[in-house]
């Protein structure tokens, strides 16, 4: 009997962190063959060349799909999705996978789901059933309806997927694969690498030995015209901090130009001797950095997921993570500098919280691989009532 071929599509740096342990579990499984497809911003240098980290981790890439249309606006996102459908259809036709795996809720993820569905290839979706405050929620629920198998990260997410009419026998609460990495990282009690020498970046190189904060703020697609104003509110507050700040570049979403230009303009007009900017890091190193930080500031889902498990204090700004389940480590604030400042001061004086298992116990990768090996191959389903 030949091994079951599992095509996993990774389209962005966060997607790789979300699925890394799944890739490893598939690769190591005696009855599965991994077909890794890397696409979209995961291939681009301006977003940190996640593909380099994927290859350095020992994964063989079966295909690369260059489909990102420059512009970082709503039209570019829609056209990038269309190009992704065209290119991925050709890749699937060549690789002939038994199952396609798509991750989370980005517009490139939608391209994967549509291409697989119209080609009658069983589709597995990781991280469905969650709710957030931007267009990703629409995309996520649409992919749920296109998918045949569902590997959700929490009980609430499982309940929502079932309410959407999916078959209970194919909905599994495996937890989030990124928690697998967080579980390993949580055992470390120190920052065991120099981020400046390992990852370069730009800006000052403040001493991190007495504590530091991390900032990661992305544009919100439904508020993309306000992305520059949103980042300026955060910049005004973070520039007043005395602790060192390690700031990460935003995702390739509509509004990213506004976020990026806001950061660049602020750097040109202010002497930011306590801030250093990075494009990217490996998932392991990034979580190690977070685990040793005093606080995370911004609107990344890492503050909601991995930081909940690690107990790292988080100031979550704006609507991007609206309604997503969270632990006791998070303070939510609007895009308003006074509220952001007060929340940061509160979190700087807060110790780590106890680990939250809302997104799993750290064994998602192996659970997902086991399901992929035994599930019956199907690409047609009937809505359950």
N, C-alpha and C positions, 0 to 999 in steps of 0.2 A: 504493500500500500504506500502510495506517495504521500509526502507530507502536505498538510493543508497550507496553502499560500495565503499569507496575511499581509495586505498592502496597508501601510500606515502613512498618512500624509501629514507632514509637519510644515507649517506655513509661516511661523513666526517664532521669535525667541521665547516668548512665554509658553507657546505650544510645546516646544521641546522639553522644557522643564516639567510640564504637566504630564508628559507621556514617556519620559526617559526610562523609568523602571518597567513600563509595559514593553518597550522595545527590547530591553535586556531579557525580560522573562520570555518573550516570544523567541528571541534569538537562541536562548538556552534550552527551549522546550524540544524534546526529541521528536515530536510529531508535528511541529510547525516550522514553516519557512518564512522568514521576515523579508518583505519587499519594502524597503524604506524609500519614500518619495519626499524630496525636499523642494519646497516651492516658495514663491512670493518673497516677502521681506526677509525670510530666513537665509536667503542667498545674497542679500545686499550688504555691501560694506558699510553704507551710511547708517544701517541699523544694527551694526555689530557683527555681521558675518557669523550668524549662529551655525552655519554649515561647517565652519572650521572646528567648532567645539564638538559637533556631532561626529565628524570624522576622527577627531582626536580621542574620542571616547571609544573608538574601535568599531563603529557601525559602518557597514558597507552601504553605499547609496545606490539604489537601483535606477533612479531617474531624478533629474533636476528639471524644474518647470519655472522658467522666467516669465512671470505674467503680471508684474506690478506696473501699472501705468502711473507715471509721475503726475503729481498735482495735489495729492493729499486733500482732496475735496470730495463731495458726494458723487459727482460725476465720475471721477477717477475710480472711486471704490466700486461703483456699479460696473464700469467697464472692465476693471481688473477681475471682477467676478466672472464676467462673460468670457474673458480670455482664459481664465482658469478652467472653465467648463470645456472649452475647445481643446486645450493642451492636455488636461487630465484624461479626457476621453481617449486620446491617442495613447497615452501611457498605459491606461487600463487595458486597452485593446492589445498592446504589446506584451504586457506582463501576465495578463489573464489570471488575476487573483481570485481566490475562493471567497474571501471576505475583504472589504475595504473598511478601515478604521479612520474615523474623523474625530477631531478634538475640539470641544468647546463651541465657540460662537462667533468667530470672526467671519468677515465676508468671504475670505478664501475658503473657509470651512463649508460654506454654502455651496461653492463651486464643486467641491469634492462630493458632497451629498447628492447634488443634482446629476453629476456625471455618472456616479455609481448606480443611482436609482434607474436612470433611463437605459443603462446597459444591463439591467437585471443582475447586478452583483449585490449580494447581501451586504448591508451597511450596518456597521456598529458605531454607536455614538457614545463618546465619553463626556461626562459632565452635562448631560441634559437635565431639564426640569428645574433649573435655577431661575431666579428673578433678579433683574438689575434695573438700572435707571436709564438705559439708552437703547439704541437699535439692536444691540446684541441679544436682547430678550426675544425680539421678533425672530431673529435668525435662529436662536437656540430652539425655540418651540417649533419652527418650521422644519428644522433638521430632525427633531423628534418624530414628526409625522412621516418623514422620508426614511427614517432608520428602521431596521428590523430588530436590532439588539441594543439594549440601553444599559450602560455602565455608569450609574449615577453616583454622586459623592456624598449624599446625605439622605436621611429618611424623609425629610420634607420634599426634597427633589424627587424621590421615588413616588411619593403620593401625587405630586403634580403630573408626572409622566403617566401614571395610571389614570388620573382624571382626564387626560387627553385621549384616552381610549386605547392605550397600548396593552398588549397581552401580558398579563402578570408573569407568565412563565419565561418571558424574555426581558424582564426589568430586574436589574440586580444592583443593590447598594454595595458597591465594592469599596467605597471611599475614594478620595482623590489621590491619584498616583504621586502627586507632588508631596503629599504627606509622608510617603515612603522615604524620600530624601530628607525631609525635616526630622523624621525619627532618628535617622543616623546622625544628622548634624547636631541634634539636641544633646548628644553624649559628649560633645566637645565643649571645653570650658575656656577656650581662648581663640583669638584670631591668629591662625597658624600660617598666614602668608601676608606679604606686603602688597596691598592692592595697587599702589602706585607703580611699583616695578613690574608687577605681573600684567597689568592691564593698561598702563599708560594713562590716557585721558588728558584733560587740560585743566589748568588752574593751579592754585596754590596747593601745597602738600602739607597741611597742618598735622601736627603730632596727634595720633589717635589713642595714645596710651591712657588718657584720662577720660575716655568716652567720646562718642560721636553720634550724630543722627544721620539717617538716610532719607532722601527725598526721591520719590518717583510719582510724577503726576502726568497723566495722559489727557488728551482732549476727549470731550464727550461728543459723540457724533451728532446727537440731536441738539447740541448747543455749540456746534463747531465755530460759529461766527463770534462767539464770546471767548474762545480759547485763549487769546492773548490777554484779555482782561483777567481771566481766571488765574493764569500763571503769574501775572503781575501782583495779584493780591498775595500769593504765596511767597514770591520773591521779596516783597517788602518786609514780610515777617521774618523769613529765614535769614535775611541779610543782617538782622539785629541780634541774632543768636551769638553767643560766645563760644559754644561748643563747635568743633569741626563738623562740616557737613559734606556728605558724599552724595552727589546728585546724579541720577540716571536719566538718560535721554528718553523721550516719549516714543510710544509705538507709532507705526505707520497707519494712522487713522485720519479721517477727515478732521481738519483742524490742527493737525500736527505742525503745519507751517506756522500757524499763529503761536503755538506753544514754543516752538524752536526759536522763532524770531524774537519772541518776548525775552527768552533767556539770553540770546546773543546780545540784544540791545542793552539789557540790564548789565551784562558783564562789561560792555564797552564804557558805560558811564559810572560804574561803581567799582571800588577797590575791594574785591571779595577775597580777602586773605585767608578766610576760614572755609572756603568752599572749593571742592574739586569735582569735576564733571567726568562721568564715564559713559561710554556707549553701551557696553555689554559686559557680562561676566558669565562663566559657567553657572549652571543652577546650583551646584554644590557650593561654590565659592560665594555666590550671592546670598544663599541662605546662611552660610557661616558668618558672613558680614552682618546680616540682619540679626542673627542670634546674639551677637556680641554688642549690638548697638543699644543705645539708650531709648531710641524711639524711631518709628517710621512715620513720615509725613507724606501725604499725597492722596491718591485715589486708586492705587493698584489693588487688584484682587489678592495679591500676595499678603497684604495686610489683613484681609478677611480670612484667608485660608491658612497659609503656612504660619503666619504670625499668631493665629489662634492656638495652633498646636505648640508653638515655641513659647507663647506667653509674652511676646514682645509688645510693649505699648504702641498704639497706633492712633494717629490723628487722621481720620478719613474725611477728605474735603469734597463737598459737593454731592452730585446725584449719581455718579457712575456706578456705585455699589448699592444703590437704593434697594431696600427690601431683601438684600442677600443675607442669609443667616450669618451670624457673627458671634464671637466669644466676648468675654468680659473685658478684653484687652483694648477695645475700640471706643474712641470718642468721635461722634459724628458732628461736623460743623459745616456751615454754608461757605460760599466763596466770599468771605468777609474777613479782612485782616485782623480786626479786633478779636473775633471769635476764634480764628486760627491761632493767634498769639496766646490767648487764654488757655486754649486746649493744650497747646504745646507745653506751656509752663506747668500745667497740671500733670501731663504725662512725664515730664522730666523729673518729677518728684514721685513717680509711681514705680513700684517694683514690678517685676514680671508676675503675671498671673499664672495660676495653675494651668497645665495643658488642657486644651479643649479638644474633644474627640468628635466634634460636630462634623468634620470632614474626613473621618476615618481614623484607623489605628496604625496605619503604616505598612499595610500588606496588599495594597491595591494591585500592583503590577502582576504579582503571581496569581491573584484571583482572576484578573481579566484574561490572562493567558490561558488559564485552566478552562474558563468558559469558552473561549475561542476555539479550543481544541475539541470540545464535546458538543457544542450547539449544532443542531441540524441546519443545513444550508437552506435558507428560504429567502425569497425576495418579494413575496406577495403576502399581504396580511389583510385581515378583516377587522374593522373597528369594533371594539368590545363595548357593550352597553351595560 
